[in-house]
Amino acid sequence: MQYRRSVVLSHILNRRTTTGNLVNSDDTLLTISKKSANSGQVKYSDPVIIRDNSQTRIAIVPNYITHSDGTQELKLKLVTYTKNKQLGFVVNEEKSSPWLDETEARLLLNALNAHMAVTHESQDGNFLVIKIDEGVAQIGAHDPSKVAQALTSVLGQKEIVKHLQNTELSAELMKSFRTVIKLTEMRSAVTELREKLQQGEVSEAVYQDWCEKHTWAFGNAYIIRDNVRSISTGDKLDIILPKVISGYRDIVELKRPDKTVLAWDETHNNYYFASEVSKAIGQCHRYLDVFHEEAAKGLRDHPEVVAYHPRAIIIIGRSNDWSEAKQKALHGLNCRLSNITIMAYDHLLAQGERLLEMLAPRQDTTHDIITEEDEIVF
């Protein structure tokens, strides 16, 4: 019986299909013929050759088992054939695998696909392989934000972007994509600001452009900015920021980063605001008065812009080489001002870095909760 089975399999292995195509292991997609065995309970397809030399052949032999309820189950076996002088290639059971049921076959397929995906990666590391079933990404227990973060490296490819535009993503994965993309934007923005400061850039216009694009750096109470800048005839503000919760507006006044923030009084042994800062405080004092008067119920041409007891943030100078005593002095002076806060550009950079750190994915499950009134006081 074993002899006959070997001859039958050998015959199937060596013959060609009705279309004249030999089923083999090359990259050509061939037609699969599904045939019934004499028993009627088993169907089979032509073996797929994965090794073929003068002495040995290895083939994947597929069978389809029909159950009593009419369903069919795939079973696979890696069959090894060795050359026999009289009979040709015959089955070598000692070197053949056991039969694999459909579940085992799928596990084998998934393992092969996953490991083939990282075959050409020359570097060591951990690789995230996403299983795809019928066009649906099966991310299992993976953190969606981690999956999205892994995929952002390919989002720049035009082909991927084109397909994503026409693909309906799950709400959870879409949210994760948005989060990771926003974090990527924030990291790039923080890097850009750091580089401009390190390079000695002093143009006020350059920093105004950066601040207009990245208002989140002023705190999570400010997410967007108004396009409006004129609050009255002759009074044009640098940036107007609406608070997320109340909607009331605050203002930002930008000065050059090469200006002095604090000066030292030798007579009284204390720091005080330097001339440029004092001028900016006076300027903002006028702006706050005018803005409150003009926009308490909304600006005339922009009723959505409401300023009720607005606050001002002045960005000026550098603090990267300050001593602890100087940092403490600015904090004290700020605490004694009313509705005006002085920040150096390095403080703005540090605040952006801190916000990025709090929003970035963590290993633990706790998160900082920040309210609208939370701020970093300098």
Protein Blocks (a to p, Z undefined) as FASTA:
>chain_A
ZZmmmmmmmmmmmmccfkopacdfbfbdcdddddddfkopaccdddddfbdcfkbccddd
ddddddfkopacdddddddddddfklopaddfklpccdddfklmmmmmmmmmmmmmmmmp
mbgcdddddddeehiacekjacfklmmmmmmmmmmpmklmmmmmmpccdfklmmmmmmmm
mmmmmmmmmmmmmmmmmnopabfklmmmmmmmmmmlnojkbmbdcfbfbfbghiacfbdc
ddfklopacddddddfkbcfbdcdfklopadddfklmmmmmmmmmmmmmmmmmmmnopfk
lmklccehiaddddedjfklccfklmmmmmmmmmmpghiacddfklmmmmmmmmmmmmpc
cfblcdcdddfklccdZZ
